[in-house]
Amino acid sequence: MSDKPPTIPRPPKPPARDAFRIVDLMGLIATLAVGFWLALPMMERRDFFPSAVLLLGAVSAWGPLILILERFRRRRPIRSGKLLWLVTGLAAWMLWPPALVRHVAFQKADPGLSLVCFTYVVPLSGLLLTGALALGGRLHDRKGWRTPWREAFGRWLALAWSSLGVYVLYTLYRGDLFGP
């Protein structure tokens, strides 16, 4: 017989949870205020679809700032929910500057071409990316642990973008199949 006691394997450690901080709340509120400011003329005309796109885009715009910093700090790949948040946030950062300059410097209330592209392309890309990740089995919790808030928020944001993408698809099909 051996003198050593049998070794008992330890269960794997749950992933480190990222806590919701006051900086996150302040960033979300600030970007949402910019979204309301951009969407206000459309809300006054009761044009709710572009308003919803701009508000979701505002919430998405906060994502690249915190997600890229987290990626470089932790040196881990970005998971699916965060990836969806990053993609829509990068779209906001790429397409909103001309719209903001148009709105502030030129005092034009009508949306420019960049906002029109943002209104129709980002919901469709959110729908396509969410569908591809879901079909590929990448939209699930790993090993049943609680999901960190940024991952869960990215998934909920992807669901909202996907619902707007379904509406865009509906309008495209309706226009092509049944005329204007």
MARKOL-891374 format. One record per atom (N, C-alpha, C, O, CB): atom name; x, y, z. Coordinates in steps of 0.2 Angstrom, whole numbers. Glycine has a CB too. Layout:
N
   site       X       Y       Z
     CA       X       Y       Z
...
***
This chain:
180
   site       X       Y       Z
      N       4      -6       0
     CA       0       0       0
      C       4       6       0
      O      10       6       2
     CB      -5       0       6
      N       2      12      -3
     CA       5      18      -3
      C       3      22       3
      O      -2      22       6
     CB       4      22     -10
      N       8      26       5
     CA       7      31      11
      C       3      37       9
      O       1      41      13
     CB      13      33      14
      N       3      39       2
     CA       0      45       0
      C      -8      44       0
      O     -10      39      -2
     CB       2      47      -7
      N     -12      49       2
     CA     -19      49       1
      C     -21      50      -6
      O     -17      53     -10
     CB     -22      54       6
      N     -26      47      -8
     CA     -28      48     -15
      C     -30      56     -17
      O     -32      59     -13
     CB     -35      44     -17
      N     -28      58     -23
     CA     -29      65     -24
      C     -36      66     -27
      O     -38      62     -31
     CB     -24      67     -30
      N     -39      71     -25
     CA     -46      72     -27
      C     -46      78     -32
      O     -43      83     -30
     CB     -51      74     -21
      N     -48      77     -38
     CA     -48      83     -43
      C     -52      89     -41
      O     -58      88     -38
     CB     -50      80     -50
      N     -49      94     -42
     CA     -53     101     -40
      C     -58     102     -46
      O     -56     102     -52
     CB     -48     106     -38
      N     -64     105     -44
     CA     -68     107     -49
      C     -65     114     -53
      O     -61     117     -49
     CB     -75     109     -47
      N     -66     115     -59
     CA     -63     121     -62
      C     -66     127     -59
      O     -72     127     -57
     CB     -65     121     -70
      N     -62     132     -59
     CA     -64     139     -56
      C     -69     142     -61
      O     -68     142     -67
     CB     -58     143     -55
      N     -74     145     -58
     CA     -78     149     -62
      C     -75     155     -65
      O     -70     157     -62
     CB     -85     151     -58
      N     -77     158     -71
     CA     -73     163     -74
      C     -74     170     -69
      O     -79     170     -65
     CB     -76     165     -81
      N     -69     174     -70
     CA     -69     180     -66
      C     -75     184     -68
      O     -76     186     -74
     CB     -62     184     -67
      N     -79     187     -64
     CA     -85     191     -65
      C     -83     198     -65
      O     -79     201     -61
     CB     -90     190     -60
      N     -85     201     -71
     CA     -84     209     -71
      C     -90     212     -68
      O     -95     211     -70
     CB     -82     211     -78
      N     -88     216     -63
     CA     -94     220     -60
      C     -96     226     -64
      O     -92     229     -67
     CB     -91     222     -53
      N    -102     228     -63
     CA    -105     234     -66
      C    -102     240     -62
      O    -104     240     -56
     CB    -113     234     -67
      N     -99     244     -65
     CA     -96     250     -61
      C     -99     256     -63
      O    -103     257     -68
     CB     -88     250     -63
      N     -98     261     -59
     CA    -101     268     -60
      C     -99     271     -67
      O    -102     275     -70
     CB     -99     273     -55
      N     -92     269     -69
     CA     -90     272     -75
      C     -94     269     -81
      O     -96     272     -86
     CB     -82     270     -76
      N     -96     263     -81
     CA    -100     260     -86
      C    -107     263     -86
      O    -109     265     -92
     CB    -101     252     -84
      N    -110     264     -81
     CA    -116     268     -80
      C    -116     275     -83
      O    -120     277     -87
     CB    -119     268     -73
      N    -111     279     -81
     CA    -110     285     -84
      C    -109     285     -92
      O    -111     290     -95
     CB    -104     289     -80
      N    -105     281     -94
     CA    -104     280    -101
      C    -110     278    -105
      O    -111     281    -110
     CB     -98     275    -103
      N    -114     274    -102
     CA    -120     272    -106
      C    -125     278    -106
      O    -128     279    -111
     CB    -123     266    -102
      N    -125     282    -100
     CA    -130     287    -100
      C    -127     293    -105
      O    -132     296    -108
     CB    -130     290     -93
      N    -121     294    -105
     CA    -118     299    -110
      C    -120     298    -117
      O    -122     302    -121
     CB    -111     300    -108
      N    -118     291    -119
     CA    -119     290    -126
      C    -127     290    -127
      O    -129     291    -133
     CB    -116     283    -127
      N    -131     288    -123
     CA    -138     288    -124
      C    -141     295    -124
      O    -145     296    -128
     CB    -142     284    -118
      N    -138     300    -121
     CA    -140     307    -122
      C    -138     309    -129
      O    -142     313    -132
     CB    -136     311    -116
      N    -132     307    -131
     CA    -131     309    -138
      C    -136     306    -143
      O    -138     309    -148
     CB    -123     307    -140
      N    -138     300    -142
     CA    -143     296    -146
      C    -149     300    -146
      O    -152     301    -151
     CB    -143     289    -144
      N    -152     302    -140
     CA    -158     306    -139
      C    -157     312    -143
      O    -162     315    -146
     CB    -160     307    -132
      N    -152     316    -143
     CA    -151     322    -146
      C    -151     321    -154
      O    -154     325    -157
     CB    -144     325    -144
      N    -148     316    -156
     CA    -148     315    -163
      C    -155     312    -166
      O    -158     314    -171
     CB    -143     309    -165
      N    -159     309    -161
     CA    -165     306    -163
      C    -171     311    -162
      O    -177     309    -164
     CB    -166     299    -159
      N    -170     316    -159
     CA    -175     321    -157
      C    -179     323    -163
      O    -185     323    -163
     CB    -173     326    -153
      N    -176     325    -168
     CA    -180     328    -174
      C    -184     322    -177
      O    -190     323    -179
     CB    -175     330    -179
      N    -182     316    -177
     CA    -186     310    -180
      C    -191     309    -175
      O    -197     307    -177
     CB    -181     304    -181
      N    -190     309    -168
     CA    -196     308    -164
      C    -201     313    -164
      O    -207     311    -164
     CB    -193     308    -156
      N    -199     319    -166
     CA    -205     324    -167
      C    -209     323    -173
      O    -215     325    -173
     CB    -201     331    -167
      N    -206     320    -178
     CA    -210     318    -184
      C    -213     311    -183
      O    -216     309    -188
     CB    -205     318    -190
      N    -213     308    -177
     CA    -215     302    -176
      C    -213     296    -180
      O    -217     292    -183
     CB    -223     302    -176
      N    -206     297    -182
     CA    -203     292    -186
      C    -199     287    -181
      O    -193     289    -179
     CB    -198     295    -191
      N    -202     282    -179
     CA    -200     279    -173
      C    -194     273    -175
      O    -190     272    -171
     CB    -205     275    -169
      N    -194     271    -181
     CA    -189     266    -183
      C    -182     269    -183
      O    -178     266    -179
     CB    -190     263    -189
      N    -181     275    -186
     CA    -174     278    -186
      C    -172     280    -179
      O    -166     280    -177
     CB    -174     283    -190
      N    -177     282    -175
     CA    -176     284    -168
      C    -174     278    -164
      O    -169     279    -160
     CB    -182     287    -165
      N    -177     272    -165
     CA    -175     266    -161
      C    -168     264    -163
      O    -164     262    -159
     CB    -180     261    -162
      N    -166     265    -170
     CA    -159     263    -172
      C    -154     268    -169
      O    -149     265    -167
     CB    -159     264    -180
      N    -156     274    -169
     CA    -151     279    -166
      C    -150     278    -158
      O    -144     278    -156
     CB    -153     286    -167
      N    -155     276    -155
     CA    -154     275    -148
      C    -150     268    -146
      O    -146     268    -142
     CB    -161     274    -144
      N    -152     263    -150
     CA    -148     257    -150
      C    -141     258    -152
      O    -136     256    -149
     CB    -151     252    -154
      N    -140     262    -157
     CA    -133     264    -159
      C    -129     268    -154
      O    -123     267    -153
     CB    -133     268    -165
      N    -133     272    -150
     CA    -129     276    -144
      C    -127     271    -139
      O    -122     272    -136
     CB    -134     281    -142
      N    -131     267    -137
     CA    -129     262    -132
      C    -124     257    -134
      O    -119     256    -131
     CB    -135     257    -130
      N    -124     256    -141
     CA    -118     252    -144
      C    -112     255    -144
      O    -107     252    -144
     CB    -120     249    -151
      N    -112     262    -145
     CA    -106     266    -145
      C    -101     266    -139
      O     -95     267    -140
     CB    -108     273    -147
      N    -104     264    -134
     CA    -100     264    -128
      C     -96     257    -128
      O     -91     257    -124
     CB    -104     264    -121
      N     -98     252    -131
     CA     -95     246    -131
      C     -88     245    -133
      O     -84     243    -129
     CB     -99     241    -135
      N     -86     248    -139
     CA     -79     248    -141
      C     -74     250    -136
      O     -68     248    -135
     CB     -78     251    -147
      N     -76     256    -132
     CA     -71     259    -128
      C     -70     254    -122
      O     -64     253    -120
     CB     -74     265    -125
      N     -75     251    -119
     CA     -73     247    -113
      C     -71     240    -115
      O     -67     237    -112
     CB     -79     246    -109
      N     -74     237    -121
     CA     -72     230    -123
      C     -65     230    -126
      O     -61     225    -124
     CB     -77     228    -128
      N     -62     235    -129
     CA     -55     235    -132
      C     -51     235    -126
      O     -45     232    -126
     CB     -54     240    -137
      N     -52     240    -121
     CA     -48     240    -115
      C     -48     234    -111
      O     -42     232    -109
     CB     -50     246    -110
      N     -53     231    -110
     CA     -54     224    -107
      C     -50     219    -111
      O     -47     215    -107
     CB     -61     222    -106
      N     -50     219    -117
     CA     -47     214    -121
      C     -39     214    -120
      O     -36     209    -120
     CB     -49     215    -129
      N     -37     221    -120
     CA     -29     221    -119
      C     -27     220    -112
      O     -22     218    -111
     CB     -27     228    -122
      N     -32     222    -107
     CA     -30     221    -100
      C     -30     213     -99
      O     -25     211     -95
     CB     -35     224     -96
      N     -35     210    -101
     CA     -35     202     -99
      C     -32     198    -104
      O     -31     192    -102
     CB     -43     201     -98
      N     -31     200    -110
     CA     -28     196    -115
      C     -31     190    -117
      O     -28     184    -118
     CB     -21     194    -113
      N     -38     190    -117
     CA     -42     184    -118
      C     -46     186    -125
      O     -48     192    -126
     CB     -47     182    -113
      N     -48     181    -129
     CA     -52     183    -134
      C     -59     185    -132
      O     -62     184    -127
     CB     -53     176    -139
      N     -62     189    -137
     CA     -69     192    -135
      C     -74     186    -137
      O     -74     184    -142
     CB     -70     198    -139
      N     -79     185    -132
     CA     -84     180    -133
      C     -90     183    -138
      O     -89     189    -139
     CB     -87     178    -127
      N     -94     179    -139
     CA     -99     181    -144
      C    -104     187    -142
      O    -105     191    -147
     CB    -104     175    -145
      N    -106     187    -136
     CA    -110     193    -134
      C    -106     200    -135
      O    -109     205    -137
     CB    -113     192    -127
      N    -100     200    -132
     CA     -96     206    -133
      C     -94     207    -140
      O     -93     213    -142
     CB     -90     205    -128
      N     -93     202    -144
     CA     -92     203    -151
      C     -97     207    -155
      O     -96     211    -159
     CB     -90     196    -154
      N    -103     205    -153
     CA    -109     208    -156
      C    -110     215    -154
      O    -111     220    -158
     CB    -116     204    -154
      N    -108     216    -148
     CA    -108     223    -145
      C    -103     227    -148
      O    -103     233    -150
     CB    -107     223    -137
      N     -97     224    -149
     CA     -91     228    -152
      C     -92     229    -160
      O     -91     235    -162
     CB     -85     223    -152
      N     -96     225    -163
     CA     -97     226    -171
      C    -102     232    -171
      O    -101     236    -175
     CB    -100     220    -174
      N    -107     232    -168
     CA    -112     237    -168
      C    -109     244    -166
      O    -111     249    -168
     CB    -119     236    -165
      N    -105     243    -161
     CA    -102     250    -158
      C     -97     252    -163
      O     -97     259    -164
     CB     -99     248    -151
      N     -93     248    -166
     CA     -88     251    -171
      C     -92     254    -177
      O     -90     259    -180
     CB     -84     245    -173
      N     -98     251    -179
     CA    -102     254    -184
      C    -104     261    -182
      O    -104     266    -186
     CB    -108     250    -186
      N    -106     262    -176
     CA    -108     269    -173
      C    -102     273    -174
      O    -103     279    -176
     CB    -110     268    -166
      N     -96     271    -172
     CA     -90     275    -172
      C     -88     277    -179
      O     -85     282    -180
     CB     -84     272    -168
      N     -89     273    -184
     CA     -87     274    -191
      C     -92     278    -194
      O     -90     282    -199
     CB     -86     268    -194
      N     -99     278    -193
     CA    -104     281    -197
      C    -107     287    -193
      O    -110     291    -197
     CB    -109     276    -198
      N    -106     288    -187
     CA    -109     294    -184
      C    -105     301    -184
      O    -108     306    -184
     CB    -109     292    -176
      N     -98     301    -185
     CA     -95     307    -185
      C     -97     312    -191
      O     -98     318    -189
     CB     -87     306    -186
      N     -98     309    -197
     CA    -101     314    -202
      C    -108     316    -200
      O    -110     322    -202
     CB    -101     311    -209
      N    -112     312    -197
     CA    -119     314    -195
      C    -118     320    -190
      O    -122     324    -190
     CB    -123     308    -193
      N    -114     319    -185
     CA    -113     324    -180
      C    -111     330    -182
      O    -113     336    -180
     CB    -108     321    -174
      N    -106     330    -187
     CA    -103     336    -190
      C    -109     340    -194
      O    -110     346    -194
     CB     -97     335    -195
      N    -113     336    -198
     CA    -118     338    -202
      C    -123     342    -197
      O    -126     347    -199
     CB    -121     333    -206
      N    -125     339    -191
     CA    -130     341    -187
      C    -127     347    -183
      O    -131     352    -182
     CB    -132     336    -182
      N    -121     348    -181
     CA    -118     353    -177
      C    -116     359    -182
      O    -118     364    -181
     CB    -113     351    -173
      N    -111     357    -186
     CA    -108     363    -190
      C    -113     366    -195
      O    -113     372    -197
     CB    -102     360    -193
      N    -117     361    -199
     CA    -121     364    -204
      C    -128     365    -202
      O    -132     367    -206
     CB    -121     359    -210
      N    -130     363    -196
     CA    -137     364    -193
      C    -142     361    -198
      O    -147     364    -199
     CB    -138     371    -193
      N    -141     355    -200
     CA    -146     352    -205
      C    -149     346    -201
      O    -146     343    -197
     CB    -142     348    -211
      N    -156     346    -201
     CA    -160     342    -197
      C    -161     335    -201
      O    -163     330    -198
     CB    -167     345    -195
      N    -161     335    -208
     CA    -162     329    -211
      C    -156     325    -211
      O    -150     327    -210
     CB    -163     331    -219
      N    -157     318    -211
     CA    -151     313    -210
      C    -147     313    -216
      O    -150     313    -222
     CB    -154     306    -208
      N    -141     313    -215
     CA    -136     312    -221
      C    -136     305    -223
      O    -139     301    -220
     CB    -129     315    -219
      N    -131     304    -228
     CA    -131     297    -231
      C    -128     292    -225
      O    -129     286    -225
     CB    -126     298    -237
      N    -123     295    -221
     CA    -120     290    -216
      C    -126     288    -211
      O    -125     282    -209
     CB    -115     294    -212
      N    -130     292    -209
     CA    -136     290    -205
      C    -141     285    -208
      O    -143     280    -205
     CB    -140     296    -202
      N    -142     286    -215
     CA    -146     282    -218
      C    -143     275    -219
      O    -146     270    -218
     CB    -148     284    -226
      N    -136     275    -220
     CA    -133     268    -220
      C    -133     265    -214
      O    -134     259    -213
     CB    -125     269    -223
      N    -132     269    -208
     CA    -132     266    -202
      C    -139     263    -200
      O    -139     258    -197
     CB    -130     271    -196
      N    -144     267    -202
     CA    -151     265    -201
      C    -153     258    -204
      O    -156     254    -201
     CB    -156     270    -203
      N    -150     256    -210
     CA    -152     250    -213
      C    -147     245    -213
      O    -149     239    -213
     CB    -154     252    -220
      N    -141     247    -213
     CA    -135     241    -213
      C    -134     238    -206
      O    -133     232    -206
     CB    -129     245    -216
      N    -134     242    -201
     CA    -132     239    -195
      C    -137     235    -192
      O    -136     229    -189
     CB    -131     245    -190
      N    -144     236    -193
     CA    -149     231    -190
      C    -148     224    -194
      O    -149     219    -192
     CB    -156     234    -191
      N    -147     225    -201
     CA    -146     219    -205
      C    -140     215    -203
      O    -140     209    -203
     CB    -146     221    -212
      N    -135     219    -202
     CA    -128     215    -200
      C    -129     212    -193
      O    -126     207    -192
     CB    -122     220    -200
      N    -133     215    -189
     CA    -134     213    -182
      C    -138     206    -183
      O    -137     201    -179
     CB    -138     218    -178
      N    -143     206    -187
     CA    -147     200    -188
      C    -143     195    -191
      O    -144     189    -189
     CB    -153     202    -193
      N    -139     196    -196
     CA    -135     191    -199
      C    -130     188    -195
      O    -129     182    -195
     CB    -132     194    -206
      N    -126     192    -191
     CA    -121     190    -186
      C    -124     186    -181
      O    -121     181    -179
     CB    -117     196    -184
      N    -130     188    -178
     CA    -133     185    -173
      C    -136     178    -175
      O    -135     173    -172
     CB    -139     189    -170
      N    -139     178    -181
     CA    -141     171    -184
      C    -135     167    -185
      O    -136     161    -184
     CB    -145     173    -190
      N    -130     169    -188
     CA    -124     165    -189
      C    -121     162    -183
      O    -119     156    -183
     CB    -118     169    -193
      N    -120     166    -178
     CA    -118     164    -171
      C    -122     159    -168
      O    -120     154    -165
     CB    -116     170    -167
      N    -129     160    -169
     CA    -134     155    -166
      C    -134     149    -169
      O    -134     143    -166
     CB    -141     158    -166
      N    -133     149    -176
     CA    -133     143    -180
      C    -126     139    -179
      O    -126     133    -179
     CB    -134     144    -187
      N    -121     143    -177
     CA    -115     140    -176
      C    -114     137    -169
      O    -109     135    -167
     CB    -109     144    -178
      N    -119     138    -165
     CA    -118     136    -158
      C    -114     140    -153
      O    -111     138    -148
     CB    -116     129    -158
      N    -113     147    -155
     CA    -109     151    -151
      C    -112     156    -147
      O    -109     160    -143
     CB    -104     155    -156
      N    -119     156    -147
     CA    -123     160    -142
      C    -125     157    -136
      O    -131     156    -135
     CB    -129     163    -146
      N    -121     154    -132
     CA    -123     150    -126
      C    -118     152    -120
      O    -112     154    -122
     CB    -124     143    -127
      N    -120     151    -114
     CA    -116     151    -109
      C    -111     145    -108
      O    -113     140    -111
     CB    -120     151    -102
      N    -105     147    -106
     CA    -100     141    -106
      C    -101     138     -99
      O    -101     141     -94
     CB     -93     144    -107
      N    -102     131    -100
     CA    -102     127     -94
      C    -107     129     -88
      O    -107     127     -83
     CB     -96     126     -91
      N    -112     133     -90
     CA    -118     134     -86
      C    -116     139     -80
      O    -121     140     -76
     CB    -120     128     -82
      N    -111     143     -81
     CA    -109     148     -76
      C    -113     154     -77
      O    -115     155     -83
     CB    -102     149     -75
      N    -113     158     -72
     CA    -117     165     -74
      C    -113     169     -79
      O    -106     169     -78
     CB    -117     169     -67
      N    -116     172     -83
     CA    -113     176     -88
      C    -111     183     -86
      O    -115     186     -82
     CB    -117     176     -94
      N    -105     185     -87
     CA    -103     192     -85
      C    -108     197     -88
      O    -111     196     -94
     CB     -96     194     -87
      N    -109     203     -85
     CA    -114     207     -87
      C    -112     210     -95
      O    -117     211     -98
     CB    -114     213     -83
      N    -106     211     -96
     CA    -105     214    -103
      C    -107     208    -109
      O    -109     210    -114
     CB     -97     215    -104
      N    -106     202    -107
     CA    -108     197    -112
      C    -115     196    -112
      O    -118     196    -118
     CB    -105     190    -109
      N    -119     197    -107
     CA    -126     196    -107
      C    -129     203    -110
      O    -134     202    -114
     CB    -129     196    -100
      N    -126     208    -109
     CA    -128     215    -112
      C    -127     214    -119
      O    -132     217    -123
     CB    -125     221    -109
      N    -122     212    -121
     CA    -121     211    -129
      C    -126     207    -132
      O    -128     208    -138
     CB    -114     209    -130
      N    -128     201    -128
     CA    -133     197    -131
      C    -140     200    -132
      O    -143     199    -137
     CB    -133     190    -127
      N    -141     204    -126
     CA    -148     207    -127
      C    -148     213    -132
      O    -153     214    -135
     CB    -149     210    -120
      N    -142     216    -133
     CA    -142     221    -138
      C    -142     218    -145
      O    -145     221    -149
     CB    -135     225    -137
      N    -139     212    -146
     CA    -140     209    -152
      C    -147     207    -153
      O    -149     207    -159
     CB    -135     202    -152
      N    -150     205    -148
     CA    -158     203    -149
      C    -161     209    -151
      O    -166     209    -156
     CB    -160     200    -143
      N    -160     215    -149
     CA    -163     221    -151
      C    -162     223    -158
      O    -166     225    -162
     CB    -162     227    -146
      N    -155     223    -159
     CA    -153     224    -166
      C    -156     219    -171
      O    -158     221    -177
     CB    -145     224    -167
      N    -157     213    -169
     CA    -160     208    -174
      C    -167     209    -175
      O    -170     208    -180
     CB    -159     201    -170
      N    -171     211    -170
     CA    -178     213    -171
      C    -178     219    -176
      O    -183     219    -180
     CB    -181     215    -164
      N    -174     224    -175
     CA    -174     229    -180
      C    -172     227    -187
      O    -175     229    -192
     CB    -170     235    -178
      N    -168     222    -187
     CA    -166     219    -194
      C    -171     215    -197
      O    -172     215    -203
     CB    -160     214    -193
      N    -175     212    -193
     CA    -181     208    -195
      C    -186     213    -198
      O    -189     212    -204
     CB    -185     204    -190
      N    -187     219    -195
     CA    -191     224    -198
      C    -188     227    -205
      O    -192     228    -209
     CB    -192     230    -193
      N    -182     228    -205
     CA    -179     230    -211
      C    -180     225    -217
      O    -182     227    -222
     CB    -171     232    -210
      N    -179     219    -215
     CA    -180     213    -220
      C    -188     213    -222
      O    -189     213    -228
     CB    -179     207    -217
      N    -192     214    -218
     CA    -199     215    -219
      C    -201     220    -224
      O    -204     220    -229
     CB    -203     216    -213
      N    -198     226    -223
     CA    -199     232    -227
      C    -196     231    -234
      O    -199     233    -239
     CB    -196     239    -224
      N    -190     228    -234
     CA    -187     226    -241
      C    -191     221    -245
      O    -192     222    -251
     CB    -180     224    -240
      N    -193     216    -241
     CA    -197     211    -245
      C    -204     214    -247
      O    -206     213    -253
     CB    -199     205    -240
      N    -207     218    -243
     CA    -214     221    -244
      C    -213     225    -250
      O    -217     225    -255
     CB    -217     225    -238
      N    -208     229    -250
     CA    -207     234    -256
      C    -205     230    -263
      O    -208     233    -268
     CB    -201     239    -254
      N    -201     225    -262
     CA    -200     222    -268
      C    -205     217    -271
      O    -206     216    -277
     CB    -193     217    -267
      N    -209     214    -266
     CA    -214     209    -269
      C    -221     212    -270
      O    -224     210    -274
     CB    -215     204    -263
      N    -222     217    -266
     CA    -229     220    -267
      C    -229     227    -269
      O    -235     230    -269
     CB    -233     220    -260
      N    -224     230    -271
     CA    -223     237    -274
      C    -224     242    -268
      O    -225     241    -262
     CB    -229     238    -278
      N    -223     248    -270
     CA    -223     254    -265
      C    -230     255    -262
      O    -230     260    -258
     CB    -220     260    -268
***
